[in-house]
């Protein structure tokens, strides 16, 4: 669980202080700034991000959705099919079903549904974005006036956390902890929420500014990355562990962190146009670039969306290239293959594929 400074009862304070001391001892050592800069500046292996003619491998090991013949369904990793509205905007497996967000021409709505598509007991108007715990046992979302909720593996058990002090509608980004219901076996959870600034709220009742970051963008366990500054030409980001900054970069915005926490995805520091065409795989420990996927400069351009780690060695991305949408599997060794074969489409319509939030 990512640890924040807390001010609860004396027993919890002692536990938090003891845990912080242990985490400090095992925290990854921070490399000197000059060494970090030198490591990131070294040339990383680059793979031409050309998806025009790939082999087809196994279907995604994560849940994914497909819209076909006017209907949308979530395909589970075990081959299940769950019907969902065409306005599906985000989803994450939870218990025996899914937490889904729908958008479109209506306010963003979040709810839990069963594997057969049957709705749960509640529905909430929220902001975009789901925050999922590292092992997928809890999902959080945020709404107007900074309200924050979490759904755990029971599926229909919804817990409210103290709201964060933002105006407008919040966006839940990261959830540390696997069970937001405190008990003899659970210390609860912490949820990072973006408004104009990033805040966190915990089941201990603590609400504070997220340390070091202006906006959160990637979180898994004690690791949390996000934007520290924004300008007309790009942005700068940092990766933190617990309460410490491990490294900084102005070359990338940080996205999904891999299972095992070894790597984090780096998007371009400046987002513009239809979609990004370059994807970096960074070492979570020091920010060094392990692999770069770069679209061809001549011929069909490849753009990608919904970048999600499938396992510690592979990333799934929804791609668009030369009038075709596909789900492509990228290996950190530079390998590429279709996980879902291409289908014709255009940039004027929503992508027919989506990947689960992880």
RODO-2510 file (C-alpha; in nm, 4 decimals, decimal comma):
residues 358
     n   res          X          Y          Z
     1     x     0,0000     0,0000     0,0000
     2     x     0,1305     0,3457    -0,0783
     3     x     0,1930     0,5161     0,2531
     4     x     0,0951     0,8724     0,3379
     5     x     0,1491     1,0614     0,6609
     6     x    -0,1550     1,0051     0,8770
     7     x    -0,2971     1,1571     1,1940
     8     x    -0,5388     0,8934     1,3239
     9     x    -0,5697     0,7358     1,6674
    10     x    -0,2559     0,6529     1,8662
    11     x    -0,2613     0,2821     1,7763
    12     x    -0,2903     0,3552     1,4045
    13     x    -0,0253     0,6266     1,4330
    14     x     0,2182     0,3752     1,5811
    15     x     0,1400     0,1253     1,3061
    16     x     0,1832     0,3894     1,0335
    17     x     0,5100     0,5105     1,1832
    18     x     0,6432     0,1548     1,2129
    19     x     0,5417     0,0744     0,8557
    20     x     0,7001     0,3970     0,7298
    21     x     1,0263     0,3055     0,9035
    22     x     1,0268    -0,0388     0,7418
    23     x     0,9431     0,1021     0,3980
    24     x     1,2191     0,3603     0,4323
    25     x     1,4681     0,0825     0,4974
    26     x     1,3626    -0,1169     0,1919
    27     x     1,2914     0,1787    -0,0348
    28     x     1,4831     0,1758    -0,3633
    29     x     1,7955     0,3937    -0,3253
    30     x     1,7727     0,7169    -0,5179
    31     x     2,0467     0,7532    -0,7785
    32     x     2,2255     1,0889    -0,7932
    33     x     2,0549     1,3379    -1,0263
    34     x     2,3519     1,3481    -1,2640
    35     x     2,3582     0,9687    -1,2852
    36     x     1,9816     0,9549    -1,3492
    37     x     2,0120     1,2151    -1,6274
    38     x     2,3018     1,0245    -1,7853
    39     x     2,1140     0,6926    -1,7710
    40     x     1,8040     0,8387    -1,9349
    41     x     2,0072     1,0058    -2,2081
    42     x     2,1620     0,6794    -2,3260
    43     x     2,0217     0,5490    -2,6516
    44     x     1,7609     0,2803    -2,5883
    45     x     1,6696     0,0045    -2,8367
    46     x     1,4075     0,1355    -3,0786
    47     x     1,1425    -0,0706    -3,2571
    48     x     0,9669     0,0587    -3,5669
    49     x     0,6015     0,0828    -3,4649
    50     x     0,4680    -0,0530    -3,7949
    51     x     0,1537    -0,2638    -3,7398
    52     x     0,0575    -0,3021    -4,1047
    53     x     0,1481    -0,6723    -4,1333
    54     x     0,1869    -0,8660    -3,8082
    55     x     0,1241    -1,2230    -3,7077
    56     x    -0,1691    -1,2984    -3,4780
    57     x    -0,0977    -1,4416    -3,1347
    58     x    -0,3130    -1,5371    -2,8391
    59     x    -0,6169    -1,3240    -2,7531
    60     x    -0,5680    -1,0679    -2,4747
    61     x    -0,5125    -1,2091    -2,1272
    62     x    -0,6996    -0,9035    -1,9959
    63     x    -1,0627    -0,8073    -2,0420
    64     x    -1,1393    -0,6072    -2,3547
    65     x    -1,4508    -0,4775    -2,5231
    66     x    -1,5603    -0,4877    -2,8845
    67     x    -1,8414    -0,3093    -3,0655
    68     x    -1,9859    -0,5044    -3,3560
    69     x    -2,3138    -0,4726    -3,5454
    70     x    -2,4272    -0,1931    -3,3158
    71     x    -2,3716    -0,3911    -2,9948
    72     x    -2,0916    -0,3767    -2,7392
    73     x    -1,9697    -0,6621    -2,5215
    74     x    -1,6836    -0,7101    -2,2767
    75     x    -1,4774    -1,0187    -2,3517
    76     x    -1,3375    -1,1691    -2,0322
    77     x    -0,9961    -1,3324    -2,0202
    78     x    -1,1710    -1,6700    -1,9932
    79     x    -1,3794    -1,6115    -2,3060
    80     x    -1,6939    -1,4810    -2,1339
    81     x    -1,9116    -1,2155    -2,2993
    82     x    -2,0903    -0,9489    -2,0988
    83     x    -2,3294    -0,7142    -2,2829
    84     x    -2,2759    -0,3457    -2,1991
    85     x    -2,4088    -0,0131    -2,3322
    86     x    -2,2510     0,1252    -2,6486
    87     x    -2,1598     0,4342    -2,4456
    88     x    -1,9033     0,2312    -2,2488
    89     x    -1,6147     0,4613    -2,1562
    90     x    -1,4070     0,2585    -1,9064
    91     x    -1,4327    -0,0693    -1,7186
    92     x    -1,2493    -0,2941    -1,4739
    93     x    -1,3158    -0,6506    -1,3581
    94     x    -1,4523    -0,6649    -1,0043
    95     x    -1,5739    -0,9721    -0,8203
    96     x    -1,8008    -1,1759    -1,0439
    97     x    -1,8643    -0,8833    -1,2817
    98     x    -1,7330    -0,5433    -1,3827
    99     x    -1,7314    -0,1831    -1,2723
   100     x    -1,8282     0,0147    -1,5827
   101     x    -1,8419     0,3830    -1,6751
   102     x    -2,0662     0,5118    -1,9510
   103     x    -2,0477     0,8558    -2,1089
   104     x    -2,1499     0,9850    -2,4518
   105     x    -2,4258     1,2457    -2,4645
   106     x    -2,5138     1,1962    -2,0972
   107     x    -2,3271     1,2615    -1,7710
   108     x    -2,0619     1,0047    -1,6873
   109     x    -2,2220     0,7254    -1,4872
   110     x    -2,0485     0,4495    -1,2902
   111     x    -2,2015     0,1230    -1,1697
   112     x    -2,1278    -0,2429    -1,1056
   113     x    -2,2767    -0,5076    -1,3351
   114     x    -2,2835    -0,8854    -1,3149
   115     x    -2,1189    -1,1168    -1,5674
   116     x    -2,4524    -1,1428    -1,7507
   117     x    -2,4830    -0,7628    -1,7755
   118     x    -2,7440    -0,7317    -1,5000
   119     x    -2,7043    -0,4035    -1,3076
   120     x    -2,6111    -0,3811    -0,9418
   121     x    -2,8117    -0,1908    -0,6856
   122     x    -2,6448     0,1505    -0,7219
   123     x    -2,5483     0,4026    -0,9881
   124     x    -2,3423     0,7202    -0,9473
   125     x    -2,2762     1,0315    -1,1534
   126     x    -1,8995     1,0601    -1,1589
   127     x    -1,6005     1,1978    -1,3421
   128     x    -1,4076     1,0025    -1,6016
   129     x    -1,1590     0,7491    -1,4746
   130     x    -1,1368     0,4395    -1,2578
   131     x    -0,8605     0,3742    -1,0050
   132     x    -0,7805     0,0048    -0,9644
   133     x    -0,5755    -0,1561    -0,6872
   134     x    -0,2576    -0,3464    -0,7773
   135     x    -0,4224    -0,6900    -0,7497
   136     x    -0,7583    -0,5723    -0,8805
   137     x    -0,9526    -0,6336    -0,5597
   138     x    -1,0863    -0,2776    -0,5291
   139     x    -1,1906    -0,0021    -0,7701
   140     x    -1,2429     0,3652    -0,6830
   141     x    -1,4106     0,6530    -0,8654
   142     x    -1,4824     1,0191    -0,7921
   143     x    -1,7693     1,2584    -0,8522
   144     x    -1,8874     1,6129    -0,8042
   145     x    -1,7626     1,8214    -0,5131
   146     x    -1,4748     1,5805    -0,4630
   147     x    -1,6819     1,2837    -0,3482
   148     x    -1,5003     0,9488    -0,3622
   149     x    -1,6339     0,5921    -0,3577
   150     x    -1,4772     0,2468    -0,3703
   151     x    -1,6205    -0,0897    -0,4714
   152     x    -1,4479    -0,4039    -0,3467
   153     x    -1,4443    -0,7661    -0,4580
   154     x    -1,7874    -0,8253    -0,3057
   155     x    -1,9104    -0,6357    -0,6130
   156     x    -2,2097    -0,4634    -0,4671
   157     x    -2,0427    -0,3342    -0,1485
   158     x    -1,9779     0,0370    -0,1992
   159     x    -1,7831     0,2445     0,0521
   160     x    -1,7626     0,6246     0,0753
   161     x    -1,4393     0,8043     0,1606
   162     x    -1,4064     1,1616     0,2808
   163     x    -1,4350     1,4024    -0,0142
   164     x    -1,1319     1,5933    -0,1404
   165     x    -1,1506     1,9754    -0,1549
   166     x    -1,1861     2,0368    -0,5273
   167     x    -1,4372     2,2258    -0,7363
   168     x    -1,6119     2,0535    -1,0219
   169     x    -1,5857     1,6787    -1,0780
   170     x    -1,2896     1,4686    -0,9669
   171     x    -1,1012     1,1966    -1,1523
   172     x    -0,9816     0,8962    -0,9536
   173     x    -0,6345     0,7912    -1,0685
   174     x    -0,4691     0,5559    -0,8203
   175     x    -0,5797     0,3266    -0,5380
   176     x    -0,3340     0,1852    -0,2825
   177     x    -0,4596    -0,1071    -0,0773
   178     x    -0,6722    -0,4070    -0,1717
   179     x    -0,9634    -0,3649     0,0699
   180     x    -1,1197    -0,0293     0,1543
   181     x    -1,3183    -0,1759     0,4421
   182     x    -1,0959    -0,1519     0,7510
   183     x    -1,0964    -0,4637     0,9679
   184     x    -0,8691    -0,6856     1,1720
   185     x    -0,7035    -0,7994     0,8478
   186     x    -0,7199    -0,4771     0,6449
   187     x    -0,5647    -0,1347     0,6995
   188     x    -0,7978     0,0210     0,4443
   189     x    -0,6999     0,2104     0,1318
   190     x    -0,5904     0,5452    -0,0087
   191     x    -0,7250     0,7019    -0,3301
   192     x    -0,5525     0,9753    -0,5332
   193     x    -0,7952     1,2082    -0,7100
   194     x    -0,7234     1,4824    -0,9630
   195     x    -0,9032     1,8142    -0,9689
   196     x    -0,7079     2,1269    -1,0500
   197     x    -0,4528     1,9600    -0,8200
   198     x    -0,4036     1,6058    -0,6935
   199     x    -0,5331     1,5087    -0,3505
   200     x    -0,5579     1,1812    -0,1636
   201     x    -0,8209     1,0552     0,0772
   202     x    -0,7864     0,7529     0,3034
   203     x    -1,0233     0,5251     0,4882
   204     x    -0,8567     0,6549     0,8065
   205     x    -1,0374     0,9813     0,7306
   206     x    -0,7259     1,1756     0,6268
   207     x    -0,7439     1,4138     0,3281
   208     x    -0,4210     1,5802     0,2115
   209     x    -0,2488     1,7131    -0,0995
   210     x    -0,0679     1,4405    -0,2924
   211     x     0,3019     1,5043    -0,2161
   212     x     0,5325     1,6377    -0,4893
   213     x     0,2842     1,6024    -0,7777
   214     x     0,0562     1,8572    -0,9416
   215     x    -0,1537     1,5808    -1,1027
   216     x    -0,1315     1,2046    -1,0539
   217     x    -0,1168     0,9847    -1,3642
   218     x     0,0090     0,6379    -1,2677
   219     x    -0,0034     0,4391    -0,9464
   220     x     0,0588     0,0877    -0,8244
   221     x     0,1108     0,0080    -0,4589
   222     x     0,3673     0,2445    -0,3080
   223     x     0,4672     0,3771    -0,6523
   224     x     0,2950     0,6921    -0,7763
   225     x     0,3860     0,9021    -1,0801
   226     x     0,2445     1,2216    -1,2147
   227     x     0,2902     1,5653    -1,3629
   228     x     0,4851     1,8277    -1,1715
   229     x     0,4599     2,1164    -1,4194
   230     x     0,2955     2,2046    -1,7522
   231     x     0,3962     2,4562    -2,0195
   232     x     0,2991     2,5398    -2,3777
   233     x     0,5701     2,3058    -2,5044
   234     x     0,5204     2,0036    -2,2812
   235     x     0,5232     1,8818    -1,9236
   236     x     0,7562     1,7457    -1,6580
   237     x     0,6806     1,4449    -1,4403
   238     x     0,8161     1,2615    -1,1383
   239     x     0,7978     0,9105    -0,9963
   240     x     0,7596     0,8758    -0,6206
   241     x     0,7852     0,5793    -0,3871
   242     x     0,6105     0,6304    -0,0572
   243     x     0,6899     0,9915     0,0278
   244     x     1,0139     1,0201    -0,1715
   245     x     1,0792     1,1379    -0,5261
   246     x     1,2822     0,8694    -0,7042
   247     x     1,3401     1,0474    -1,0354
   248     x     1,2114     1,3224    -1,2636
   249     x     1,1734     1,3613    -1,6399
   250     x     1,0592     1,6208    -1,8901
   251     x     1,0639     1,3670    -2,1750
   252     x     0,7543     1,1658    -2,0810
   253     x     0,4168     1,1629    -1,9129
   254     x     0,3811     0,8510    -1,7021
   255     x     0,1132     0,5890    -1,7633
   256     x     0,0523     0,2281    -1,6554
   257     x     0,2966     0,0550    -1,4169
   258     x     0,3734    -0,3104    -1,4840
   259     x     0,2865    -0,6043    -1,2570
   260     x     0,5907    -0,6465    -1,0389
   261     x     0,6573    -0,2694    -1,0621
   262     x     0,9663    -0,3094    -1,2850
   263     x     0,8515    -0,0826    -1,5702
   264     x     0,6281     0,2159    -1,6357
   265     x     0,4960     0,3368    -1,9718
   266     x     0,6122     0,6771    -2,0902
   267     x     0,3898     0,8792    -2,3243
   268     x     0,5165     1,1910    -2,5038
   269     x     0,5500     1,4859    -2,2654
   270     x     0,3287     1,6920    -2,4964
   271     x    -0,0051     1,5459    -2,6029
   272     x    -0,1391     1,6776    -2,9319
   273     x    -0,3199     1,5568    -3,2405
   274     x    -0,5203     1,2385    -3,2936
   275     x    -0,3042     1,0255    -3,0678
   276     x     0,0569     0,9545    -2,9640
   277     x     0,2924     0,7858    -3,2079
   278     x     0,5830     0,7112    -2,9728
   279     x     0,5755     0,4887    -2,6630
   280     x     0,8659     0,4474    -2,4209
   281     x     0,9108     0,1682    -2,1698
   282     x     1,0928     0,3077    -1,8656
   283     x     1,2545     0,1385    -1,5677
   284     x     1,0414     0,2281    -1,2675
   285     x     1,3435     0,2405    -1,0373
   286     x     1,5365     0,5156    -1,2166
   287     x     1,3433     0,6290    -1,5260
   288     x     1,5962     0,4937    -1,7767
   289     x     1,4482     0,4067    -2,1175
   290     x     1,4407     0,0311    -2,1762
   291     x     1,2646     0,0283    -2,5157
   292     x     1,1095     0,2804    -2,7545
   293     x     0,8351     0,2076    -3,0072
   294     x     0,8331     0,4764    -3,2767
   295     x     0,5879     0,5112    -3,5655
   296     x     0,7299     0,5168    -3,9201
   297     x     0,8046     0,8670    -4,0498
   298     x     0,7045     0,7633    -4,4037
   299     x     0,3917     0,5780    -4,5062
   300     x     0,1143     0,4815    -4,2663
   301     x     0,1396     0,6407    -3,9213
   302     x     0,0561     0,4275    -3,6170
   303     x    -0,1239     0,5876    -3,3243
   304     x    -0,2172     0,4065    -3,0047
   305     x    -0,4655     0,4311    -2,7177
   306     x    -0,5518     0,2387    -2,3967
   307     x    -0,1963     0,1288    -2,3229
   308     x    -0,2167    -0,1403    -2,0498
   309     x     0,0320    -0,3965    -1,9192
   310     x    -0,0867    -0,7490    -1,9992
   311     x     0,1877    -0,9154    -1,7912
   312     x     0,5371    -0,8111    -1,6727
   313     x     0,6827    -0,8508    -2,0238
   314     x     0,4018    -0,7353    -2,2569
   315     x     0,1866    -0,4293    -2,3191
   316     x    -0,1481    -0,4242    -2,4986
   317     x    -0,2413    -0,1166    -2,7017
   318     x    -0,5364    -0,0279    -2,9243
   319     x    -0,3849     0,0952    -3,2507
   320     x    -0,5069     0,2827    -3,5571
   321     x    -0,3067     0,2660    -3,8783
   322     x    -0,4002     0,3010    -4,2454
   323     x    -0,7754     0,2845    -4,1805
   324     x    -0,7619    -0,0175    -3,9483
   325     x    -0,8121    -0,0636    -3,5749
   326     x    -0,6434    -0,3502    -3,3898
   327     x    -0,5250    -0,4625    -3,0471
   328     x    -0,1496    -0,5125    -3,0631
   329     x     0,0770    -0,6912    -2,8143
   330     x     0,4150    -0,5234    -2,7621
   331     x     0,7023    -0,7033    -2,5901
   332     x     0,9717    -0,5157    -2,4024
   333     x     1,2102    -0,7222    -2,6157
   334     x     1,0762    -0,5360    -2,9215
   335     x     0,8378    -0,8070    -3,0436
   336     x     0,4960    -0,7157    -3,1877
   337     x     0,1888    -0,9188    -3,2840
   338     x    -0,1859    -0,8803    -3,3141
   339     x    -0,3805    -0,9873    -3,0067
   340     x    -0,7003    -0,8982    -3,1955
   341     x    -0,6769    -0,8842    -3,5739
   342     x    -0,7383    -0,5524    -3,7557
   343     x    -1,0773    -0,4353    -3,8702
   344     x    -1,1635    -0,1439    -4,0949
   345     x    -1,2691     0,1833    -3,9372
   346     x    -1,2063     0,5533    -3,9370
   347     x    -1,1024     0,8333    -3,7069
   348     x    -1,4525     0,9805    -3,7325
   349     x    -1,5994     0,7067    -3,5120
   350     x    -1,5102     0,5753    -3,1689
   351     x    -1,2560     0,2925    -3,1581
   352     x    -1,4300    -0,0471    -3,1753
   353     x    -1,1954    -0,1844    -2,9071
   354     x    -1,1232    -0,0857    -2,5489
   355     x    -0,8957    -0,2372    -2,2853
   356     x    -0,9748    -0,2702    -1,9183
   357     x    -0,8320    -0,0222    -1,6688
   358     x    -0,5618    -0,1845    -1,4618
***
